[in-house]
Structure formats: C-alpha cells, structure tokens
Amino acid sequence: MTLFGTDPWWIILIKAAGILVYLLLFTLFNIVFERKVVAKMQHRVGPIMNGPWGTLQSLADGVKLMVKEDFRPKNAEKFVYNLAPYLVAIPAFSILALIPLGGEVSMFGVTTRLQLTDMPVAVLMLLALASVGIYGIVLAGWSSGSTYSLLGGLRSSAQMISYEIAMGLSFVSVFMYAGSMYTSEIVEAQQQPLNFLGVEIPIPGWYALLLIPAFIVYVISMVGETNRAPFDLPEAESELVGGFHTEYSGFRFAMFFLAEYINMVNVSAIATTLFLGGYHAPWPLQGTVVDQGYWGLLWFTLKVILFIFMFVWLRGTLPRFRYDQFMGFGWKILIPVALGWILAVATIRNIVTHGFGVIPLVSVVLFIIALVAYLYVIDRSALDEQLQNEPDPADDDGEFDPFAGGYPVPPKPGQRLPEFAEVVEGETVQDPVDAGTMTQSDKGADS
C-alpha cells in the first residue's frame, strides 16, 4: 500500500489515460466478439464487411452514431435530458480506477502498480459508483416525456437496486475471509494455498472455490445489474420499444450504449478481482516468470473475456424472464440465500478460530433447518397460489368469450370454449373439440 499516493503526477495521468483507452478498446472488441459468437451459435456468419474478418464493424457503428442526427423531443426536460447520459457514462469509466490490473512494474524508471488507486473501503466505493448510474437511467426515462421511457426507467431502477442488494451481500463473505476491503489486498489474500476443512491443497485459494454460493449469487446479480439478457426487462422491445433511452439518438444514445458495454467489463473485472485471483496466473503457473510484471494485464484480460463470453452465451441461449418472475427471484431467492450464506461463513470462521463448540454446532443445525423450511414454504406458497387461481371445472358453465376484454386471450386452466354449431353446405356440424366430431374440412383432409 505504500506505493499508492506517491506516484508522480505524470504517472497518474498515464494510468488514467491507459484505463480510458483500455475500456474503449475493450468495448470495440466486445461488440464484434458478441456478434461473432452469437452468429456462430445461430449458424450465421456475423460481421464480415468492415475490416479484416469484420473486426472494425464496431468502429464503423460508433462513427455512424457520432455523425447521426441528434434530436430532442419537444416535451423533454432539456437540462435533465442532456445530463442523464453523462450520469450513466462517467461512473462507468471511473470504476476501473480501483481495480488492480497487474502487480508492481517499472514505468519509465518509476516503480508503481498497474492500479490507479486503492482505499480502505475500495469495494464499497465500487458499489457506490455503480449506484450513481441508476440516477442517470431514472432521469433519462423521466425527462424524455415518453410513457415508454418512464416505464423503462422505473423498471431499471427497481431492477438495479434489488440486484445490487444481493450483489453487496455476496461481498460480505469475501471481506470475512480476506480481512480487508482493499482490492489489492483481496487479490493477494487469494494466493494463499487452498485450505479445505483443515486440509491444505497446493493450489491458489480463489474465493470462487472457497465461497461458491457467494460467487454464484454475484454472477447472477451482475447479469441483472447490467440489464443484459435474459434480464433485459428495462429495454424489452416487445413492451417498451427501447426502454429508458427510447427518445435518445446520435451521440447521447451512444453514451448509453457505451456505458452498457463498459459496465459488462466493470462487473467482470470485479468478479475477477474478488473471486478469480485478480491478475495472477492460474495454477500451475502461479509464481513463475509469467506471473510477474506486465504479464498480469494479460491474465486479467483473459479472465474478463471469460465472463464476457458468459454474457454472450446467456444472450444466445435463454429467453427473457417475465418481470414479476425476475423481481421475485431477486428478493425471494438471491437475497435470502446471500444472507444465509453470510451466517454460514460466520459460523464456519468461528469454528475454525475457536474450535467446534456447542453454539456453532447449534447454529449450523438451525441454519440448515431454516433454509429447508424456507425453500419448502416458497414451493408450497407457489403451488397453493396456482391451485387457488385455477378454476374448478365442475363450476365452469362453459361460457368463455376470448374477446371479452377487447383483445383475444387464451382460456385459463379449466376453462373451455362454449359449444357452437355452424352450417356447412346445408349440414349442421358441431365443434370438434366439445362434440368429438369432425368438420367438413377435417373429413376432406383425412380422405
């Protein structure tokens, strides 16, 4: 920690410019990478026109957005409408300043670390910076003067706040094991040999292995935090056109687009730092020559790309959640599991420190009972709700009008369409579903 705060001003400037360039280049890579991977999954070709193998397609898209006509809706709140994109983009560029991209290096004769700065509450600062972006999204939706944008902004704020709670809770067990909130010290703490139930295993003790539940909760939360598929409810084009940025175009829209892809890098970088050993090489290369100096930047980038591939894989595989399912999953599953895991880790740490006493034993038993009971109640309540909403076929009078509300709707479980009769070529034919007979067209098809 003695290396932070002592760098010359020009070294700090070089680091800040390097982070900016790193994020911009990563964004250009991510856009082409995503389109290529999804095309491969769907047996398509993907971008091939601009640059070698289409590698400059994202640059062409960026130039197009920069020179595209920029307009502002008539009913928009001018000042807030112009401010919102900056409230989203600036925190996205700032988060990587607290992430260690590498170890100690020599930069123009000055010994420094590949990290702009660090602080005693660095991880909490990361959460704070991520939370500022919510204001930009809400204000963008409100200031646009559009119902679709307002609904998208409200969805985004509710989604990001709820999933940030689960994300923050997943960090607590990391703090317990590392004993620090410095991002650089958390990385170094993961280089100790893995200790499982008192047995030392000669591999790095990455917290993705030691704290698997916290890692899973964080990975799910970071997908919801970034509004990416299958959790892209704020931008559901089938419902909200484009969500909170529906009324934006040109450079302002480009800032929202850029912030989304930069946030993908940010949450992946946090996962790499807190759970995958940061910039250090994986086993068995740990401690070798390729685990020193500027090599750390390579390992860090490869780990981040691994998470970026996961984002793309989910987008090309899973359908979009329904909004109530998505919010219920965050509040009823992720947050209770994260809280339960914190209690379990605290109990395990107490057992390791003070021995296996009566109180820790009772705590473990009570935790297991409470978890099983909670999951049972969740399943029973969902089943009871489904049975309660399902009408009794015996009470059904058979009358169901699919156009009663003005739009065609499918029948609920247990409901059936009323019997009807129609005349076809002078012959009365009953409904085939209720009467078990065939229409003239069915007879002709069978013959």
N, C-alpha and C positions, 0 to 999 in steps of 0.2 A: 504493500500500500504506500510505501514511501516514494514510489515513482509517480504517483498521481499528484497533480498540483505543482510540480516542479519543472514541467516541460517549458521550453522557450515558447514565446507566442507564435512563432512561425511553424513550430512543430504542431501546435494545437490547430493552426489554420490548415496545415497539410492533412491532418487526421480528419478534420471536419469536411474538407473538400473530398477526401477519399471516401468517406461514408456516403456523401451525396452521389458521387459517381458510381459507387458500388450498388446503391439502391436503384439508380436509373438503369444501369446495365442489367441488373437482375430482373427488372420489370420488362425490359425488352426481350430478355431470354424467356421469362415466364409465359408471355403471351404466345410466342411461337411454340414453345415447349407444350403448352396446354393444347393448342390447336393441332399439333402434330400427334400427340399421344391420343387425344380423343378420336382423331381421324383414323389412327391405327386400330383402335378398339372397334370402330364402326366400319372398318374395311374401306376407308376412303384414303385420299392422297394427302389432303391438307394443303397449306400454302406452298406454292412452287414457283410463283411468278417473280417476286421481288427478291433479288439477291441469290446467292448460291443455295439451292435447295429450299428457297423461301425464307431464309434466315433473316432477311431485312423487312419482312412483312409488317412486324410491329412498328418499326421505324416509319414505314410508309403510312401506317394508320395514325401514328402520332402527328406526323406532318399534316395529314389531312384534317385532323381535329384543330390544329393550330390555325389553319387558314380558312376554316369553315365559318360561315356567317354566324355571328353571335347575337342573339336577341334576348330581350327580357319581356315577359308577359306584362300586359297593361295593368293588371291588378296586383302585381308583385310589390312587396315592400322593398324598395330599391336598396337601401343600405344593408339590410339583413340579407337580402338575396345575393348581394355581391360578397358579403363577408363569409357566408356559410362554407363555400368551397375551401377557403383558407383555414377555417377552424377544423376541417377534416384533414387537410393535407399536411399542415405544419406539425401536428403531433406525430403523424405517421413518419415523417422524416427524422423526428427527434429521438424516437425510441432506441434506435441502434447505437446512439451515443453511449448508452450504459451497458452495452453487450460486449464482452471480450471476444474479439475476432482472432486473437492469437496471443502468444506469450511475449516474453522480452525479446526485442530486436534492436538492431543498431540502425538508426535512421539518420543518415548524413553525419555520422560520428557521434550521435546522441543516443544513449541507451534509454529506451522507452518501451512501453507495451502497446500492442495493437488494440487499444481501447481508449476512447476519448476521455472518459472519466468514470469514477465509481464513487459510491457514497454508502454510509451505513444502512440506509433504507432504500437501496437501489431497486429492489424488486417491487416495493410499494410505489416507487416513483414510476416504474413501468406501468403499473395498473392505473396510476393517476393520469399519465399521458394518454393511455388508451381510452380512458373515460372522457377526456376532453372532446374526442372525436364525435361522441354522441350528441353534443350540443350543436355541432355543425349539421348533423343529419336532421335533427329535430327542427332547427331553424330553417334549413333548406325546404323541408316539407311545408312548414307553416307559411314562410314568406312567399312561396310561389303562387298563392292564391288559387290553388287547384285542390279539389277534393281527393283525387288520386294521390297527389304528392303528400297531402296532410295525413292520409291513412298510412302511406308508406313510412312517413317519418315517425308516426306513433308506433307502428309495428317495430321499426328498427330500434327505437328507444327501449320499448318493453323487452325486446329480444336481447339486446346487448347488455342491459342492466341485469336481467335474470341470469344470463350465462356468465357474466363477469363475477357474480357471487360464487358460482361453482368453481370458476377459474381461480379466484382468490383463495378459496378454501383448499384447493388442491396444492397450493404453495406451502401451506402451513406445515405439512409433514416434511417437506424439504427443509424448511427452517429448523425443525427439530433435529434432523439428522446432521445438517451442515453446521448448525450453531451460529449461523451468520446470515445476513441479508445482503452482503456484498456479492455481486455476481461473480467477481473474480475468485473470491474465496469459496463459493459454492462449486465452481468448476474444479478447483484444486482439491476440495474435500472428496470428490468422486474418484480421485486417483488412488485412494486407499484400497487395499485388497478387499474383495467381497467377503463379508462375514455373514454367514447364514446359520443362525441358531448356535453360535459359538464355534462353527467350523469355518476356518479361513480358506477361501478359494483364491488361487493366484490369478485372478482377472480383475480389472477395474470395477469398483463398486458403483456402477452407474445407477442412478436412482430410478431409471426406467425398469431395472430389475428388482431393486430393493423395495420400491414403492409402486408396484404395478397398478393398484387401484387408483392412486393419485394420478399416475401417468395417463390411464385410460380416461379418467374424468377430464383431465386437461385437454387431451386430444379432441374429445367430443365438444368440449366448451369452445375451443379455439375455432372449430368449424362454424359453430353458431355465432361466435363473436364477429367473424369476418363476413357474415351474410353469404356464405358460399353454399352451393348445392350439397346435400339436399335440404339445407336450412335457409335457402334464399327467399324466404317469405316476404321480406320488405320490397323485393323487386319482382314479385310474381307477375309476369307479363300477362298471364291469363286473367288476372284480377285487377291489378293496379297499373297496368300499362308499363311503367318503368319504376314505380315506387317514388321515393323522395326526390329523385333527380329527373322526373319526367319532363319538367319545364326547362331544363338546362341544355345548352348546346355549346358547341365550339370549345374554347379553352376552359370555360367553367366546368363543363361536363368532363373534359379531360382530367381535371384535378380530382374529381370523384373517382373516375376510372383508375387513375394512377394511385390514389390512396388505397383503393381496394387491393390492388396487387402488391403494394408496398406492405400493407398490413398482413398479407399472406406471408411475406418474408419475415416480418416482425414476430408474429406468433410462432413461426417455425424456428426463428433464432432463439426465442425464449425457451421453447421446448428443448432445443439442442443444448442450451446453457444449463438448464435446471435438471434435465433428465438423461441426456446422452453424453455427458462428459465434456461438453463445450468443444473447444478447438483441439483437444487432444486426439491422437490417433487411436483407433480401436486396438484391442488385443489381437495378435501378439506384438504389434508394432509400438506399443507403449514404451516410452523411454528411449527409443532408438533415435538415430540421426534424423529420421523423417518425422519426428515428433517434437522438433525444436524450430525456433525462429519463424520464418515466413511460411513454413510448412503447415502451421496451424490454420492459416487462412484457407488453405486447400481443404483440410479435413472439415472445417466448419462449413464451408460452402457445400461440400458433398452431403453432409448431414441435413442441411437446409433443403437441398434439392430432393432428398428422400421424402421429406414432409410435403414439398410441393407436388411430388408425384402422387402422394396420397390424396391431396386436394383434387387433382385431376381425375384420379381413379374413382373417387366418390361421385364426382360430377357425371362421369360417363356411365355409372352403374346404377345409382339409386334414384328413385323418383322423389319428387318434392313431398315433404310432410304436410299434413293438414295443420293449420295454425294452432288449434287447441291441443292437438297431439304433441306438437313441438313444445309449447309452453308447459304443458303438463309434465312432459318428460324432464324438462329442466328443473321445475320446482318440486315435483313429487319423487323423482328418481335421483338425479345427479346431486342435488344439494343434500338430501338425507344421506346418500352414500358417502359423500365427501365429509360430512360431519361425523358419521360413524367411523370412517377411516382415521380421522384425527384422534378420536377416543382410543381406537385400537393401537395406533402408533404410540400415543402417550403411555398406554398400559405396557406395551412391549418395551419401551425405553425404561420404564420404571422397573420392570422385571430384570432387564439386563443390568441395570445400575445397582439395584438393591436386593436382587435375588427374587426367587419365586415365592412370595409370601401369600398369605390368605387373601388380603384385599385385592391384589392384582388378579388372583385366580377367580374370585367372585366377580370382578369387573369384566373379565373375559367371558365368563358364562352368561352374565346379564346382557352383555353386548350381543352375543350370538342369539340369545332368546329374543331380544328386542328386534334384531334385524329380521329374523324369521317371521316374527309376529307382524312386523310392518309389511313385509312382502305379501304375507297371507291376507292382510286387511286390504291391501291395494288390489289384489286379484279378486277377492270376494266383492269389494265395492264395485269394481268394473262389471263383474258378472251380474250382480244384483241390479245395477243400473240398466244393463242390456235387457234383462228379463222384465224389468218394470216398464221399459219403453216399448216392449214387444206386445202388440195387442193379442188378445185371446181369439183364436179363430172361431171358437164357439159363439163369441159375442158379435162377430162380424156379420153384418147384414148383407154383405156382398156388394154394397154400393161404394164405388170408388171413382172419383172424377179426376183424371190426371190433369185437367185444365182448370181445376177449381181456383187456383191462385193466379191464373193468367198465363202461366208457363207450364209446359209439360213436365211432370215429375214422376219418378218411378214409385210404385207402391211400397209401403213399409212392410216389414216381415209380418206375415199373417193376413195381409190384405189381398184382395183379388178383384179383378175387373168384373163388372156386372155382366150377367149373361145377356146376349143380344141375338137378334135374328135378322137376317138380311135376305133379300130376294135376289137370286142369281138365275137369270134366264128363266123366270117363272117358277123356280123351285126354291122353297124356303130352306136355308142352310143355317144351322146353329153354330155358335162359336166353338171352334175345335178344342180350345183349352178346357172349357167347362163341360161341354157335351160329349167330348171324346169322338166326335165325327170329323170328317174331312170336308173341306170346301171343294168347289169345282176345280179350282186351280191346283189343289193338292192332288186330286184324283188324276188330273191330266199329267202332273209331274211324275206320279208313281207309275202311270201307264207308259 
